[in-house]
């Protein structure tokens, strides 16, 4: 007589069996999977944050600055990791600004020396974004809407500072450019005024459209020519600038650089004067 075989139902596997059966192990594995992503986000986030903060500090200054490292009346700040030369020049400038007898030419010369000592030194810069000397550049707009300081920063980042990271990697931070002294070759207060066509307000014209109302403002102007030396370095110093002409204006008691060139500098005229002169030249050409 055949014995009936009792078929027992198969046991269903529990959902999440195997490695994921244990809730603690499941959470641990999940954490290990996302850990590299979190590390990567944190790493790149810190780089971005550092660069943004460095640029912000360059433009606005650090939150806490010692009194001896700032000249509030002119908006100058000595960088935190300044070289001994930069500290010395800044101390001289601070003393000149605080003198009872105001000497505009002396201040213009010291502004030029501080700018050169910071801009052309690489040993205390963190990368191409860390452009020196910006505190001494006019932070305002000229005729075409361009901003002086922004232009200097962008041109330097893509020019003089473009390959600084390569030089740091190849030669080391301490073996790249560092200015050791700055000499004022010549300086003078010019007879011509520097003219800024500055925004005053937005007003409505006859068509009730808002327009940018601007006025010409004149400022005392100084021309300063500087020459400098670098410390000994493996770099070929013949490839780098060692002299410059600077045009500095006294803008309501603040001395700021508005032009920098290795060639000769002419004091800028107003937009209207430039247009009129161009029209006169064209008229003379037609008459010829």
matplotlib code that plots the C-alpha trace (Angstrom):
import matplotlib.pyplot as plt

x = [0.0, 1.5, 2.2, 1.1, 3.8, 2.9, 4.2, 5.1, 4.9, 8.3, 9.3, 9.4, 12.7, 12.6, 12.9, 16.3, 17.9, 21.6, 23.9, 20.9, 19.1, 20.8, 19.6, 22.8, 24.9, 22.6, 23.1, 26.8, 27.1, 25.0, 27.3, 30.4, 28.9, 28.2, 31.3, 33.6, 30.9, 30.8, 34.5, 34.7, 32.0, 33.7, 37.1, 35.9, 33.6, 36.6, 38.6, 35.7, 35.1, 38.8, 39.0, 35.8, 36.9, 40.3, 38.9, 36.4, 39.2, 41.3, 38.4, 37.0, 39.6, 39.6, 37.1, 39.6, 42.7, 45.1, 45.2, 48.9, 47.9, 45.3, 44.8, 41.1, 41.0, 42.3, 41.0, 44.4, 45.0, 48.3, 47.9, 48.2, 51.2, 53.1, 56.8, 59.2, 59.5, 55.7, 55.5, 58.2, 56.6, 53.1, 54.5, 56.1, 52.8, 50.8, 53.2, 53.0, 49.2, 49.1, 51.6, 50.2, 51.7, 50.1, 52.6, 50.6, 53.7, 55.3, 52.1, 51.8, 55.3, 54.7, 51.4, 53.4, 56.0, 53.4, 51.6, 54.7, 56.0, 52.7, 51.6, 55.0, 55.7, 54.6, 56.1, 53.1, 50.4, 48.1, 47.4, 46.4, 43.4, 45.4, 46.4, 48.4, 48.2, 44.5, 43.8, 45.8, 43.8, 40.8, 37.7, 35.3, 34.0, 35.3, 33.6, 32.6, 31.3, 34.5, 35.8, 39.4, 40.0, 38.1, 40.0, 43.4, 42.3, 41.1, 44.0, 46.5, 44.8, 45.1, 48.4, 51.2, 49.6, 48.4, 51.2, 52.0, 50.6, 53.0, 56.0, 55.0, 54.8, 58.1, 60.2, 58.5, 56.7, 59.9, 61.8, 59.6, 59.3, 59.8, 60.5, 63.4, 63.3, 61.5, 63.1, 61.2, 63.0, 60.9, 57.7, 55.7, 52.3, 51.0, 49.5, 46.6, 43.7, 42.4, 38.8, 36.3, 32.8, 31.0, 27.4, 25.3, 21.7, 19.1, 16.7, 13.8, 14.2, 11.5, 10.2, 9.9, 12.7, 15.3, 18.8, 22.1, 23.0, 26.8, 29.1, 32.8, 34.9, 38.5, 41.2, 44.8, 47.1, 50.6, 52.9, 55.3, 57.9, 59.3, 62.0, 62.6, 64.7, 63.8, 65.5, 67.7, 65.6, 65.9, 63.5, 64.8, 64.2, 64.6, 61.2, 59.5, 58.8, 61.1, 59.8, 56.5, 54.8, 51.8, 49.2, 47.8, 44.9, 44.0, 40.3, 38.8, 41.8, 42.3, 45.2, 44.4, 46.1, 44.1, 46.7, 49.7, 52.0, 55.6, 55.4, 54.6, 51.3, 49.2, 46.5, 43.1, 40.7, 36.9, 34.8, 33.6, 37.1, 38.2, 35.3, 35.8, 39.5, 38.7, 36.3, 38.8, 41.4, 39.0, 38.1, 41.7, 42.3, 39.3, 40.6, 44.0]
y = [0.0, 3.3, 5.7, 9.2, 11.7, 14.9, 17.9, 20.7, 24.2, 25.9, 28.5, 31.9, 33.6, 36.6, 39.9, 41.3, 38.0, 37.5, 40.5, 42.8, 40.5, 42.2, 45.8, 47.0, 45.4, 47.0, 50.5, 49.9, 48.8, 51.7, 54.1, 52.6, 53.0, 56.7, 57.5, 58.1, 60.4, 62.4, 62.6, 63.8, 66.4, 67.7, 67.8, 69.8, 71.9, 73.0, 73.9, 76.0, 77.6, 78.4, 80.1, 82.1, 83.2, 84.2, 86.3, 87.9, 88.6, 90.2, 92.4, 93.3, 92.4, 89.8, 90.1, 90.9, 93.0, 94.4, 98.2, 98.3, 96.3, 98.6, 102.2, 102.7, 106.2, 104.9, 101.3, 99.7, 96.3, 94.5, 90.8, 88.3, 86.5, 89.6, 89.5, 91.6, 94.1, 94.4, 95.0, 97.7, 99.5, 99.4, 100.8, 103.6, 104.3, 104.3, 106.8, 109.1, 109.1, 109.9, 112.8, 116.2, 117.8, 116.0, 115.2, 113.9, 113.0, 111.0, 109.0, 108.4, 107.0, 104.7, 103.5, 102.6, 100.7, 98.8, 97.8, 96.6, 94.7, 92.8, 92.4, 91.0, 88.7, 85.1, 83.4, 84.3, 83.7, 80.6, 80.4, 82.3, 83.7, 85.3, 88.5, 91.0, 94.7, 95.1, 97.3, 100.1, 99.9, 102.1, 100.1, 102.0, 102.3, 104.2, 105.3, 102.0, 100.3, 98.4, 98.4, 99.2, 96.7, 93.9, 94.4, 94.3, 91.1, 89.3, 90.4, 89.3, 86.0, 85.2, 87.0, 87.5, 85.0, 82.4, 79.8, 80.5, 77.0, 75.4, 77.3, 76.4, 72.7, 72.8, 74.9, 75.1, 78.0, 79.5, 79.4, 81.6, 85.4, 87.7, 91.4, 92.4, 96.2, 98.8, 102.1, 105.1, 106.2, 109.3, 110.9, 114.1, 115.7, 116.4, 119.7, 117.8, 116.5, 112.9, 112.9, 110.2, 110.3, 109.0, 107.8, 110.2, 108.9, 107.4, 110.1, 110.1, 111.8, 113.5, 110.1, 109.0, 106.5, 106.0, 107.0, 107.0, 110.5, 111.0, 113.9, 114.5, 114.8, 115.9, 114.6, 115.4, 113.1, 111.6, 109.8, 107.4, 105.2, 102.2, 99.7, 96.6, 93.5, 89.9, 87.6, 84.8, 82.1, 79.2, 81.1, 83.1, 86.6, 88.1, 86.8, 88.9, 92.7, 94.8, 98.3, 100.0, 103.4, 104.1, 106.8, 107.5, 109.8, 111.5, 110.6, 112.6, 111.7, 108.1, 107.5, 104.8, 103.5, 104.0, 103.2, 100.8, 100.4, 99.5, 102.3, 106.0, 107.1, 110.0, 111.4, 110.4, 113.0, 112.9, 111.0, 114.1, 115.5, 112.2, 112.2, 115.8, 115.3, 112.2, 114.2, 117.1, 114.6, 113.1, 116.6, 117.5, 114.3, 115.1, 118.6, 117.2]
z = [0.0, -1.1, 1.6, 0.9, 1.1, 2.8, 1.0, 3.2, 1.9, 1.2, 3.6, 2.1, 2.3, 4.5, 2.6, 3.0, 3.7, 3.4, 4.1, 4.5, 7.0, 9.9, 10.2, 11.7, 9.0, 6.4, 7.8, 8.1, 4.5, 3.3, 5.2, 3.7, 0.2, 0.6, 2.7, -0.4, -1.8, 1.4, 1.6, -2.0, -1.4, 1.7, 0.0, -3.1, -0.9, 1.3, -1.8, -3.2, 0.2, 0.7, -2.7, -2.3, 1.2, -0.1, -2.9, -0.4, 2.0, -0.7, -1.8, 1.7, 4.2, 7.0, 9.8, 12.5, 11.7, 14.2, 14.3, 13.2, 10.1, 8.7, 7.6, 8.0, 6.5, 3.1, 3.2, 3.2, 4.9, 5.3, 4.4, 7.3, 5.8, 4.7, 4.0, 6.2, 3.3, 3.0, 6.8, 6.6, 3.7, 5.3, 8.5, 6.6, 4.8, 8.0, 9.6, 6.6, 6.6, 10.3, 10.0, 10.9, 7.8, 4.8, 2.1, -1.0, -3.0, -0.2, 0.3, -3.5, -3.5, -0.5, -2.1, -5.2, -3.1, -1.1, -4.3, -6.1, -3.0, -2.7, -6.3, -7.6, -4.7, -5.0, -2.0, 0.2, -2.3, -2.3, -6.0, -9.1, -7.4, -4.6, -6.3, -4.2, -4.0, -4.7, -1.8, -3.5, -6.7, -7.3, -6.5, -8.8, -12.3, -15.3, -18.5, -20.1, -17.0, -16.3, -12.7, -12.2, -9.4, -11.1, -14.3, -12.5, -10.7, -13.8, -15.9, -13.3, -12.7, -16.4, -16.9, -14.3, -11.9, -14.5, -13.9, -10.3, -9.3, -11.7, -10.3, -6.8, -7.7, -9.7, -7.4, -4.0, -2.3, -1.0, -4.2, -6.4, -6.9, -3.9, -4.1, -1.9, -2.4, -4.4, -5.5, -6.7, -9.8, -10.3, -9.0, -9.6, -9.0, -12.5, -13.6, -15.2, -13.2, -13.6, -14.5, -13.5, -15.1, -12.0, -11.5, -9.5, -9.8, -12.1, -13.4, -15.8, -19.2, -21.3, -22.3, -18.7, -19.1, -16.4, -17.5, -15.8, -14.8, -14.4, -13.7, -14.3, -11.1, -11.1, -8.8, -8.1, -9.9, -9.2, -11.6, -9.9, -11.6, -9.6, -10.1, -8.0, -7.3, -6.6, -4.2, -5.7, -7.2, -9.8, -12.0, -15.0, -13.7, -17.2, -17.9, -15.3, -15.0, -12.8, -13.4, -13.8, -14.2, -11.9, -12.1, -8.6, -7.7, -4.5, -4.4, -1.5, 0.7, -0.5, -2.7, -5.3, -8.5, -11.7, -14.3, -14.4, -17.4, -18.3, -20.9, -20.5, -19.1, -20.1, -17.8, -19.0, -20.3, -20.0, -22.4, -24.1, -24.5, -26.1, -28.5, -29.5, -30.0, -32.2, -34.2, -34.7, -35.9, -38.4, -39.6, -40.1, -42.0, -44.3, -44.9, -45.9]

ax = plt.figure().add_subplot(projection="3d")
ax.plot(x, y, z, "-o")
ax.set_aspect("equal")
plt.show()
